[in-house]
Each structure stands twice: as C-alpha cells, then as structure tokens.
Amino acid sequence: MIVIINFKCLSLDDKEIIEKYADRDKLESYEYLFSSLYMWRKLNNVKYAIIDDVLVIEKNEEGKGTFYAQPLGYKKENLTELLDILIERNTNFTDREYLFGDVDERFIEDLKKYTGFKIDVTEDVNDFEYVYNTNDLIELKGKKYHGKKNHVNSFEKTYEYEIKTINSEKVVKDCLTLLHRWHEEVAVTVDNEMLMEIDAIKDLFNELHLFDLKSIAIYVDGELAGFAVGEIANDKIAVIHVERGEIEYKGIYAFLNKKFLEESFADTEFVNRQEDTGNAGLRKAKQSYHPIKMVKKYLLKIE
C-alpha cells in the first residue's frame, strides 16, 4: 500500500483544525495547546497532517531529533495501521531516533494492548511538567511557603507598584526590552530554546487577542519589574507560558506568581508551570513551590 502524506508547516490559519482535535477538557500537557505549538513552531519546526481523521503533529527538538507527538483523535483499533504509515514514512529519513515523543502513559498502554509492536520507552524527565494547586500558590499558607510569603510581603512593603496588562505597544516594548536584558545577562548558560525565546514571545504578543491569553505587567516607579503570560486550558487548569522578572526588585518572582494567579486564574484548581528543561536552577525554583503532580512524558522507539 502506498500512502502519500503531506505534513504542513503550522500557521495561524490552522488554529481551528488543531483545536478540533485537541480536546481541552482532557488535556494535561500544555504541549497540545495551539498557543504553545504556534509559539514554538520555528524552534521545533512544527508540522502536522490529518491521517484517517487523526491529527499527527511532527516536531524537532534539540537532543531528540524529529518525532511525532501523541496522535490526537485516534481509534484504538486503528493504531496498527497508523503506525505502519508513520514507520513507512520515516524510512525516507535518517535523523529519527524516536518515532514518538511527548506521549503519556495512556497512549503507551493502548499501543501495548492494541498493537503487536515492540515498544522501547524512555522517560523524558527534563520535559516533565510541574502542576500545582492554584489556591496553595495564592494563599502561601503554612511553613513550606513561609519563605515565599516573606518575599511577597517584602516586595509589597518596599515598592510602589502598578499592575497593567500587556495590551499596548508601550507595554509590549517594555517587556521585550526586559527580555533582551535578561538574555544578555544569562546568555552564557542558556540553551537554544531560551535563545529563541524572544522571537517566540514576540509572536505570542502579536496574537494575545487571538489566543485569549491572560497577561500581567508589574511596574515599579514607571519601570517594568516583571511580566507573565498564561491561559486557561480548561475549567480546572491554568497554564503559565512566560514569566520574567528583574531580580534587582527583591521578591519580584514570588509577587508576580501570586498576583497573576489572583488576578487571572483564581477560579482554576490547578496551574501548570511547564518543565524545567533539565536546568538545575529552574528545577530548584519549580520544586520550591511544591508541585502536587508531575505530568510525565515519554519518548518511544517502536519496532
């Protein structure tokens, strides 16, 4: 059987198609939100195809090569045929160590139960996503959040601040200036994803209205101290896409985190603050907020 599948580069025009298959009510990972796919489409060379009414997304990530994300809308009884098509397509390439990435345990179980393929599973630990109780991060109650609460109180007592949303050319410019300055300070230690972050965030700012994203910008004495962008993935889960602050303002990150949740996500039950990418400093910071769950993701080799 000859099957010719054309994968299309992701664009804004594809929002409706992607969201047709990505059921927000069932989403755990932020990876399948259109805003996230669009934001990182250049870095990860995001493409997609519809194969027998199944959405298949193709991505390339540093250190992993090119792989297919977890198919969306698949029927369990048709998994073997779908894998046959993707494996056959991959014979035309030489840079594909993994057939799938960004997959969850349910998909792995379906492959084991409904196909006869040999599956080699690798935990993608650096890509595990941190999920927190929203109310915990707003209230900061108890001993484990004592330090965070002190940082918030210190910020509020020390600075005269003003809260804005990212809804004007001036605020966008200030955010990008902060980003450039932050990258200049840490450029020696960041990875390729962070180096391309400015371009990705520019794209996000240009389409805030289209994605129904929430934003916050905190000014101190007329200068931008920090900003964040996120969205409500579904009734229960908020996702934080971007968070940056000027560390010269003591307590800015703790204050930014708490205030953004209060202002925009108080009605959600959980907040997904994404992965740490294996960065030791970022891992320590994310763990310090005491996640209640990790969204685990896996890489699969299939024979």
N, C-alpha and C positions, 0 to 999 in steps of 0.2 A: 504494500500500500504506500503510495506516495502522497504525502501531505505537505503542502507548502504553507508555512505560517509566517506572516509578516508582522514583526514587532514594531510598534510605532513609538517614537520619542514622545514623552509626556509633555503636554502643554495645557494651558488654561482651558482650552476647549474640551478637554477630556474630563473635567470635574464631574459632570453629570453621569458619565459612564462609570467612572471609578466608584462613585458613591452609590450607584445602583447595586454594586456587588459587595461593597464593604459595609456590612451591617453594623452600624454604630452601637446598637443595643448589645451586640455580642463581642464588641472589641475589647480586648485587654491591652494589646500593644498599640502604642501611638504610631507605629511604623505604617499602618494602613490608612491613616487619615490622609485625605487628599492634600491638605495643607503641608504635611510633613513630606510626602512624596514630591510635591512641587518644590518645596523649599530646597531639598537636597537633590533635585533632578540632575543638575550639572555635575556635582561631585560624584554621584553614584551612577551617572549615565542611565537614568531610569527610563525603561521602555515597557510596553505592555502589549498583550494580544488577547483576543477573545477566542478560545478554543472550545468548540462544542458547548457554548454558553457558560464557560468557566473563565474567570479573569486570571490571567497569569502575568505577573509582574517580573521583569528582569532587572537586576541591579548589579553594579560592580562596586565592591568595597575593598579598600586597601588591606592587603594581607589575606584576603579571602578569595579574590578573583571575581568572576562573573557567576551568578547563580540565579535561580528562580526563587522568588518569595513564595510563601504558602499560597497555593491556589485558592481563590475565593469563589464560592458557589458550586463547588464540585459535588458530584454524586458518588457516594462510596463505591457503588457497583461499577462505576466507570473509571476508577482510579488507574487500573492497569493500562487501559487504552491511553489515558492522558500521559502516563509516564513513558509509555512506548514512544509517543510522539516527541516528548521532550528529550528523551535519551537519543533518539534518532537525529534530532536537530543538533544536539551537542556534538555529534561525530564530525561536524564541519568546523569545530573549534578545537584549539589546543590549550586554552588557558583556563579550563574549567575543572577545578579540583572537586568542587561540591556541586551536586545537582540542585539542592535546595538550601536556603538559609532563611533566618527569621521565622522558623516554624515552631509551633507549640507541641505539647505532649499529645494533645488530642489527634493532631494530624499524624504523628508518628504511630499512634495506636491504630488509626484507620489504615495506614499503609501495611502494618503488620497483619491486620485481620483480613483485609480485603484484597491484598496483592501477594504474589509469591516472590517478590524481590528480596534480595539480601540487603539489609539496611545497616549502614555504619553511622552511628550517632555521635556527634561531638557537641558538648555543652559550649555555647558561645558566651562564656562567663562575663567577658568585658562588655557584652551587649545586654546583660540582664537589666531590666528596668525597675527603678525604685518606686514603690507605691506606698503612700502614707495615708493616715486618717486625716481628713481635712480639718476636722474640728480640733484635733490634737495640735496641729501646726498654727491654728488661730489662737487657741487659748493658752498654749505653752504651760500647761499645769504640771505640777509635780517636780520631783528632784531631777529627773532626767532632762528636763527642759529649762532648768534653773539658769544655766549659762546663756541660753538663747534669750530668755526673758530679760536678763540683765542687759544684754546687748540692745534689745528693743527699747528698754527704758532709758538707757544711756543716750541713744540716738534722739529720742523724743525730748529729753531734757537739755541736750547740748545744742540742737539745731532748730532754727526757724525754717520749717519746710512747707512746701506747697505740692499738692498732688494733682497731676494732669493725666490726660490720656494722650496717646500718640495719634493725634488727629489733625496736625497742621505741619506745614513744610518746615517751620522753625523747630518743632519738637523732633521731627524725623532727622533733621540736620544735626541737632544736638546729640541724638542717640548714636548716629554714625560717627560723629567726632569722638564720643566716648569709646566706641568700639575700636576705632583706629588707634587711639591712645593705649587702650588695654592691650591690643595685639602687639604694639611696639614694645611694650614692657615685658611681655611674656613670650615673644616670638621664638626665642631660642628653645623653649621647652614644649611648644605645642605641636600637635600632629597636623597632617594635611587637612583634615576635616575642619579644624579650627582656623587654619589659614584661609580657607574658602568660606568661612562663616560670614564675613562681611557682605560678600556678594549674595549669599543665601538670604540674609536678613534684609537686605535691600529689596529683594524680590517680595519678601513677606510684607514689608511696609507698604509696598506699592499696591498690595491686594488685601489689605486688612478688612475692607468692607466686604469683599467677595467671600472671604473665608469665615466671616462672622467671628473674628478673633477679638479677644479682650486684651487691653493693654494698660500699663501704668507707667508714669514717668514721675520721679520724685526730684524736686528742685530744692536746693538749699541756697538761700541768698541769690537767687537768679541763675545758679549754675546747676546743671544736671548732675545729680549724685548717683542715680541708678534708674534702670528701667527693666520691664519684663513684658513678655507677650505669651498668651496662652489661649486655650479654648475649652469649651465644654464638649467632651467627646460624646457623652450620653448623660442620662439623668443622674448617674451616680459618679461619673469620673471626670475630673478636670485634668488637662494636660498642660504643663509648662514647657513652652518651646524655647524660650530665650530668657536669660536672666543675667544682667551685667550691672556691676556697681563700681564706684570709685572707692577703693579701700581707705583712702585718706579720710573718708567720713566714717568714723567709728560706729560699727553696728549696722551699716547700710544693708548688708545682705539679710540679716535677721529681720530687720524692719521691713525691707522690700518684700520678703517672702510672706510675712504675716499680713501686711497691709493689702497686698494683691489678692490674697485669698479672701480676706474680709470684704474687699470691695467688689470682687467679681465672682467668687466661687463658694460663697458661704453655704449655698444650698446643695452642694455636692457632698457625697460621702467620702470619696477618695480623691487623691491627687497623684498623678503620675509625673514624676520629675525626671524621667528618662534614665539613660545609662551613664556610667562613668568612663566608658571607653578605655578602661584599664589605667587611667591617670590616677596616681596614688593620692594626690592632693584632693582631686574631685571625689574619689571614693571615700576618703575620710570625711569630707564635708557632707556628702549624702548620707553616710552612715550616722553622722552625728544628729540627724533629725529622726532617727529611729523608725525605719520603714517597717510596715506591718506585713509586707509581702514583696517578693521579687517576681516580676514577670520573666520567666525563663524562656530563652530562645536557643534554638539548636541549628547546627549545620549537618546536612545529610549527604553521605555518599551512597549511591544505590547501584547495585549490580543485578 
